[in-house]
């Protein structure tokens, strides 16, 4: 199939309200016509919407470049976000700076703290009988944890969250607001950079590791430090909340599954990959084609943009039987690509899984009969992250529980 013969998906705009409301249906329709589709939006781009093409592209960093941007249209950030918008061998060198902070062992060391955080946050609304579970649990907990890891003031989480959400979700429909948020976000990180240096102790926390980071024996410059820290904020303040909110909403419509998880909380750990597969928050990330090449029957040209649709791959019926159904016993759930695959697999995946498990466990044990108490409100733009902004719920009031240790 040549580029001229490839089907043109005239109306495919992943930032549109229509896509936000029915992303999986639209992606399934596209996949049924052609796994490597072509859109005319944003100057034209390819969309990979089946499992095999997404998997192959994600592992071919030579053809599918992450530099200079993985957004369609480009994010508008003045510099590449590190290390996600880089290519090997630089990618591996940058990831090595912080990789130990995101190891499976570190995730388990943080688990008791996250459990206490979840307990304390639910204490604040459990006697009330209603809340916005996204605004009062799934957003603040990951945000406060990443600020704790960076050594920043956790009490200011809401300001950081507002900047990050505007950067991600406002950029296509309200670029002025998004640009102002990015400027303030950058300014705050630069302020922390200056304060650490003035103190004479860069620290051994996550921010200290970035400040002390080196590439080929050369220290990171201020721009690299800035954009690396930006990625920490993006990963900590949007996607984990997105997954948890998507799942909490879905469980209001699946009472039998909810009862299984309440009766046996250990199932939550076993089911995490299936939740990630079905309720993927990061729907897709883009690449730039480095050279002319034929790929899965399509003729790609140097400079073409291409988006790898993780969410579409995760519901490909060629890989996952009855893909739109949650299956606790699905044998191949671990093949899900919610965290990406290859060298750019999400740095924080182990910590994200742990936070999701702890939040879901605490909700189902303490407010098991929660129900919708109004319409969920999704973020306006699902182009990069498909997430709920507000999820009002009601439940039988319960008692506060003691919380021992730091939160």
C-alpha positions in Angstrom: 0.0 0.0 0.0 1.4 3.4 -1.0 0.8 6.6 0.9 -1.6 7.7 -1.9 -3.6 4.5 -1.6 -3.8 4.6 2.2 -7.3 5.4 3.5 -7.7 9.0 4.6 -9.5 9.4 7.9 -10.7 12.9 7.2 -12.3 13.5 10.6 -9.8 11.9 12.9 -8.9 14.5 15.4 -7.7 13.0 18.7 -8.1 16.4 20.4 -11.8 16.8 19.4 -14.8 16.6 21.7 -16.1 13.7 19.7 -13.0 11.7 20.3 -13.1 12.5 24.0 -16.6 11.1 24.3 -16.0 7.9 22.4 -12.3 7.3 21.8 -12.4 3.5 21.8 -15.3 3.3 19.4 -13.5 5.6 17.0 -10.2 3.8 17.2 -12.0 0.4 16.7 -13.7 1.8 13.6 -10.3 3.0 12.2 -8.6 -0.3 13.0 -11.3 -2.2 11.1 -10.5 -0.3 8.0 -6.8 -0.1 8.2 -4.2 -0.6 11.0 -2.0 2.2 9.6 -4.4 5.1 8.9 -3.8 8.6 7.6 -5.4 11.7 9.0 -5.5 15.2 7.4 -5.7 17.0 10.7 -2.7 19.1 12.0 -0.9 19.1 8.7 -1.4 15.3 8.2 -0.2 12.4 10.3 -0.3 8.6 10.5 -2.2 6.8 13.2 -1.1 3.3 14.2 -4.2 1.6 15.7 -3.5 -2.2 15.8 -1.3 -4.0 18.3 1.5 -5.2 16.0 2.1 -1.9 14.3 2.2 0.0 17.6 4.5 -2.7 19.2 6.9 -2.7 16.2 7.0 1.1 16.0 7.7 1.5 19.7 10.7 -0.8 19.5 12.1 0.9 16.4 13.6 4.1 17.7 15.8 4.5 14.6 12.8 4.9 12.3 10.3 6.3 14.8 12.1 9.2 16.5 10.8 10.8 19.8 12.9 13.9 19.3 11.9 16.8 19.0 8.3 16.1 20.3 5.9 13.4 20.9 2.8 15.6 20.6 0.6 16.1 17.5 0.4 19.1 17.2 3.7 19.8 19.0 3.3 20.5 22.7 4.4 24.1 22.5 7.0 23.6 25.1 10.2 25.5 24.1 12.4 22.5 24.8 12.1 18.8 24.5 10.8 17.1 27.6 13.5 14.8 29.0 14.0 11.9 28.6 10.7 11.1 26.8 11.4 13.4 23.8 14.9 12.1 23.1 16.4 9.2 21.1 19.0 6.6 22.0 21.7 6.6 23.1 20.8 9.8 24.9 17.6 8.3 26.2 19.3 5.5 28.2 21.9 8.0 29.6 19.2 10.3 30.9 17.0 7.5 32.3 20.0 6.2 34.2 20.1 9.4 36.3 16.8 8.6 38.1 16.0 4.9 37.3 16.8 3.7 40.9 14.2 6.1 42.3 11.6 4.2 40.3 12.6 0.6 40.8 10.1 -2.1 41.9 11.9 -2.1 45.3 11.5 1.6 45.8 7.8 1.3 44.9 7.4 -1.2 47.6 9.3 0.9 50.1 6.9 3.8 49.3 3.7 1.5 49.6 3.2 2.0 53.4 3.4 5.7 53.0 0.9 5.7 50.1 -1.4 3.5 52.2 -1.3 6.0 55.0 -1.9 8.9 52.6 -5.0 7.2 51.1 -6.3 6.5 54.6 -5.8 10.1 55.7 -7.4 11.5 52.6 -10.5 9.3 52.9 -10.7 10.2 56.6 -11.3 13.8 55.4 -14.6 13.0 53.6 -15.8 9.6 54.9 -18.1 11.0 57.6 -19.6 13.4 55.0 -21.2 10.6 52.8 -20.2 12.3 49.5 -17.2 13.7 47.8 -15.4 14.4 44.5 -13.2 11.3 44.6 -10.9 12.6 41.9 -10.5 16.0 43.5 -10.1 14.6 47.0 -8.1 11.4 46.5 -6.9 10.4 43.0 -5.5 13.8 42.1 -3.9 14.9 45.4 -2.3 11.6 46.4 0.0 11.1 43.3 0.7 14.8 43.2 1.8 14.9 46.9 3.8 11.7 46.5 5.9 13.1 43.5 6.4 16.4 45.4 7.6 14.3 48.4 10.0 12.4 46.2 11.3 15.6 44.7 11.7 17.2 48.1 9.2 20.0 47.3 6.4 21.4 49.6 3.5 18.9 49.3 1.0 21.4 50.7 1.3 23.4 47.4 0.2 20.4 45.3 -2.9 22.1 44.0 -1.0 24.9 42.2 1.4 22.3 40.6 -1.6 20.3 39.5 -3.3 23.3 37.9 -0.2 24.1 35.9 0.3 20.5 34.7 -3.4 20.0 33.8 -3.4 23.3 31.8 -0.2 22.3 30.0 -1.6 18.9 29.0 -5.3 19.5 28.5 -5.6 23.2 27.4 -2.9 23.4 24.8 -5.1 22.8 21.7 -8.3 24.7 22.7 -6.9 27.4 25.0 -3.2 27.9 24.1 -3.0 31.2 25.8 -4.0 29.8 29.2 -1.8 26.8 28.6 1.2 28.9 27.7 0.8 31.0 30.9 0.6 27.9 33.0 3.8 26.5 31.4 5.6 29.8 32.1 4.6 29.7 35.8 5.5 26.0 36.0 9.0 26.7 34.6 9.5 29.7 36.8 8.7 27.6 40.0 11.1 24.9 39.0 13.9 27.4 38.3 13.2 28.9 41.7 13.7 25.5 43.4 16.8 25.1 41.4 18.3 28.4 42.6 17.3 27.7 46.2 19.0 24.3 46.2 22.2 25.7 44.8 22.2 28.6 47.3 21.8 26.2 50.2 25.0 24.5 49.2 23.3 21.0 49.4 21.7 19.7 46.2 20.2 16.8 48.2 19.9 13.1 47.5 16.1 13.1 46.8 14.7 12.9 43.2 15.3 16.5 42.5 18.8 16.2 43.9 19.5 13.3 41.5 18.4 15.5 38.6 20.5 18.5 39.7 23.5 16.2 40.1 22.8 14.4 36.8 25.6 14.0 34.3 25.8 12.8 30.7 29.2 11.6 29.5 30.8 13.2 32.5 29.2 16.6 31.7 26.6 18.0 34.1 23.1 18.6 32.9 22.5 22.2 32.0 19.7 24.3 33.5 17.4 23.6 30.5 17.9 19.9 30.8 17.3 20.0 34.5 14.1 22.0 34.0 12.6 19.7 31.3 13.6 16.5 33.3 11.7 17.9 36.3 8.8 18.8 34.1 8.4 15.1 33.1 8.3 14.2 36.8 5.4 16.5 37.2 3.6 15.3 34.1 4.0 11.7 35.2 3.0 12.3 38.8 0.1 14.7 38.4 -2.1 13.4 35.5 -1.8 9.8 34.4 -2.1 7.9 37.6 -5.1 9.9 38.6 -6.5 9.3 35.1 -6.3 5.5 35.4 -7.8 5.5 38.9 -10.6 7.8 38.0 -11.4 5.8 34.9 -11.5 2.6 36.9 -13.6 4.0 39.8 -16.1 5.2 37.2 -16.2 1.9 35.4 -16.8 0.0 38.6 -20.1 2.0 39.1 -21.3 0.1 36.1 -19.9 -3.3 36.9 -21.3 -4.4 40.3 -20.3 -8.0 40.0 -16.7 -7.2 39.4 -16.8 -4.7 42.3 -18.2 -7.3 44.7 -15.4 -9.7 43.7 -12.7 -7.1 44.5 -14.4 -6.2 47.8 -14.6 -9.8 48.8 -11.0 -10.5 47.8 -8.8 -7.4 47.8 -5.8 -9.4 46.7 -7.4 -9.7 43.3 -6.7 -6.0 42.7 -3.0 -6.7 42.3 -3.7 -9.5 39.9 -6.1 -7.4 37.9 -3.9 -4.3 37.6 -2.8 -5.2 34.1 -6.3 -5.8 32.9 -7.4 -2.4 34.4 -4.4 -0.8 32.6 -5.3 -2.5 29.3 -8.9 -1.5 29.3 -8.8 1.9 30.9 -5.5 3.2 29.5 -5.2 6.9 30.4 -2.4 7.8 27.9 -4.2 7.1 24.7 -1.2 7.7 22.4 2.1 9.4 21.9 3.7 10.6 18.6 6.9 10.0 16.8 8.7 11.6 13.8 9.7 9.4 10.8 13.5 9.6 10.3 13.7 8.3 6.7 11.6 7.0 3.9 10.4 3.5 4.7 7.7 1.0 4.1 6.0 0.0 7.3 3.1 -2.4 7.6 2.1 -1.8 4.0 2.2 2.0 4.2 4.9 4.2 2.6 6.2 6.5 5.3 8.3 9.5 4.3 11.0 11.3 6.2 9.6 14.0 8.4 6.1 12.4 8.6 4.4 12.5 12.0 2.9 9.4 13.4 1.0 8.7 16.6 1.2 5.3 18.4 -2.2 4.6 19.8 -1.6 2.5 23.0 -5.3 2.4 23.8 -6.1 1.0 20.4 -3.4 -1.6 20.6 -4.8 -2.6 24.1 -8.2 -3.4 22.6 -7.0 -5.1 19.4 -9.2 -8.3 19.0 -6.4 -10.0 17.2 -4.5 -10.1 20.5 -7.2 -9.8 23.2 -10.3 -11.9 22.9 -13.5 -9.9 23.5 -11.3 -6.8 24.0 -13.9 -4.4 25.3 -14.7 -6.7 28.3 -12.9 -6.8 31.6 -11.7 -10.3 32.2 -10.1 -11.1 35.6 -8.7 -14.3 34.2 -7.4 -13.0 30.9 -4.3 -15.0 30.2 -2.3 -12.3 28.4 -3.2 -9.0 30.2 0.5 -8.4 30.8 0.9 -7.7 27.1 -0.9 -4.4 27.6 1.0 -1.3 26.5 -0.5 1.3 28.8 3.0 2.3 29.9 4.4 2.1 26.4 7.1 -0.5 25.4 10.7 -0.4 24.5 13.3 2.1 25.7 10.6 4.7 26.4 8.5 2.5 28.7 7.2 4.8 31.5 9.9 5.4 34.1 7.4 5.6 36.9 5.3 2.5 36.0 6.1 0.5 39.2 5.1 3.4 41.4 2.1 4.2 39.4 0.8 0.7 39.7 1.4 0.7 43.4 -0.5 4.0 43.9 -3.4 2.8 41.9 -3.6 -0.5 43.9 -3.5 1.3 47.2 -6.1 3.9 46.3 -8.5 1.4 44.8 -8.1 -1.0 47.8 -8.8 1.7 50.3 -11.9 3.0 48.4 -13.4 -0.5 48.1 -12.7 -1.4 51.7 -14.0 1.8 53.3 -16.7 3.1 51.0 -17.7 -0.1 49.1 -21.2 1.1 48.3 -20.1 4.3 46.5 -22.3 5.4 43.6 -22.4 8.3 41.2 -23.8 11.5 42.7 -23.9 13.5 39.5 -22.4 13.4 36.1 -18.6 12.7 35.7 -16.7 15.6 34.1 -13.9 14.7 31.7 -11.0 16.9 30.8 -11.8 18.8 27.6 -8.9 17.3 25.7 -8.2 13.5 25.6 -5.6 13.8 22.9 -2.8 12.7 25.2 -4.5 11.7 28.4 -8.1 10.5 28.7 -9.0 11.3 32.3 -11.8 12.4 34.5 -11.6 15.9 36.1 -14.5 15.5 38.6 -16.2 12.3 39.8 -18.9 13.1 42.3 -19.9 10.1 44.4 -22.1 9.3 47.4 -21.8 6.5 49.9 -22.8 5.4 53.4 -20.8 7.5 55.9 -18.2 5.6 57.8 -15.7 6.2 60.6 -12.3 7.9 60.4 -9.4 5.5 61.0 -6.2 6.1 62.9 -3.2 7.0 60.7 0.2 6.2 62.2 3.4 7.6 60.7 4.2 10.2 58.1 1.8 11.0 55.3 
